[in-house]
Amino acid sequence: MKITGNDYFLATKSYADNIKDKSTVKTAYANESNSANNEDKVILSPKAQEIRDIIKVLDKVPDIREEKVAEIKSKIENGTYTIDGEKIAFKMIEESLINELL
């Protein structure tokens, strides 16, 4: 049975309603709900743990690189900041093509 959407409870209930041996499901559900050791656990795959660790590192990095902003401000104020039009045009075309492919 393929479960789609966000209503997993409804999908699980539909599955349980359609199986042949309903008494097995009811017994298993009753045993599980009465269990004293009933606790939820989350077990992350190694890839998910790696992603979690990367997110922790990224959360420590500031959103704004103050030293870069100060450098650009200084160049603008001194009149030494130059813009490479060809580089900007290339990046715009590149991004447009990537968006088309996605």
C-alpha positions as CSV (number, residue, x, y, z in Angstrom):
1,M,0.0,0.0,0.0
2,K,1.4,3.4,-1.0
3,I,0.8,6.2,1.5
4,T,0.7,9.7,0.0
5,G,-0.1,13.0,1.4
6,N,0.2,14.1,5.1
7,D,-2.7,12.2,6.6
8,Y,-0.8,9.1,7.8
9,F,-3.4,8.2,10.5
10,L,-6.2,8.1,7.9
11,A,-4.1,6.0,5.5
12,T,-3.1,3.6,8.3
13,K,-6.7,3.3,9.5
14,S,-7.8,2.6,5.9
15,Y,-5.1,-0.1,5.6
16,A,-6.2,-1.7,8.9
17,D,-9.9,-1.6,7.8
18,N,-9.0,-3.5,4.6
19,I,-6.9,-6.3,5.9
20,K,-8.4,-9.7,6.3
21,D,-7.5,-10.6,9.9
22,K,-8.7,-7.6,11.8
23,S,-8.4,-9.3,15.2
24,T,-4.6,-9.6,14.8
25,V,-4.3,-5.8,14.2
26,K,-6.6,-5.0,17.2
27,T,-4.7,-7.3,19.5
28,A,-1.3,-6.0,18.4
29,Y,-2.5,-2.4,18.8
30,A,-4.0,-3.1,22.2
31,N,-0.8,-4.8,23.4
32,E,1.3,-1.9,22.2
33,S,-0.8,0.8,23.7
34,N,-0.9,-1.1,27.1
35,S,2.9,-1.6,27.1
36,A,4.7,0.2,30.0
37,N,7.8,0.5,27.8
38,N,5.9,2.5,25.1
39,E,8.2,5.4,24.1
40,D,8.9,7.2,20.8
41,K,12.5,7.0,19.4
42,V,14.1,8.7,16.5
43,I,17.0,6.9,14.9
44,L,18.8,9.0,12.3
45,S,20.7,7.4,9.4
46,P,24.4,8.2,9.1
47,K,23.6,10.6,6.3
48,A,20.9,12.4,8.4
49,Q,23.4,12.7,11.3
50,E,25.9,14.2,8.9
51,I,23.3,16.7,7.7
52,R,22.4,17.5,11.3
53,D,26.0,18.2,12.1
54,I,26.5,20.4,9.0
55,I,23.4,22.4,10.0
56,K,24.8,22.9,13.5
57,V,28.1,24.3,12.0
58,L,26.2,26.5,9.6
59,D,24.1,27.9,12.4
60,K,27.3,29.2,14.0
61,V,28.4,31.1,10.8
62,P,27.1,34.6,10.7
63,D,24.7,35.6,8.0
64,I,26.6,38.7,7.1
65,R,30.4,38.7,6.7
66,E,31.2,42.0,8.3
67,E,34.8,42.1,7.1
68,K,33.7,41.6,3.5
69,V,31.0,44.4,3.9
70,A,33.6,46.7,5.4
71,E,36.0,46.0,2.5
72,I,33.5,46.7,-0.2
73,K,32.3,49.9,1.6
74,S,35.8,51.1,1.8
75,K,36.4,50.5,-1.9
76,I,33.2,52.3,-2.8
77,E,34.1,55.3,-0.6
78,N,37.6,55.4,-2.1
79,G,36.3,55.0,-5.7
80,T,38.3,51.9,-6.3
81,Y,35.4,49.5,-6.4
82,T,35.0,48.2,-10.0
83,I,32.3,46.1,-11.5
84,D,33.0,43.5,-14.2
85,G,30.0,43.7,-16.5
86,E,31.0,40.6,-18.4
87,K,31.2,38.5,-15.2
88,I,27.8,39.8,-14.1
89,A,26.2,39.0,-17.5
90,F,27.7,35.6,-17.5
91,K,26.4,34.8,-14.0
92,M,22.9,36.1,-15.0
93,I,22.8,33.9,-18.1
94,E,24.2,30.9,-16.2
95,E,21.5,31.3,-13.5
96,S,18.8,31.7,-16.1
97,L,19.9,28.5,-17.9
98,I,20.1,26.5,-14.6
99,N,16.6,27.7,-13.7
100,E,15.3,26.6,-17.1
101,L,16.8,23.1,-16.5
102,L,15.2,22.8,-13.1
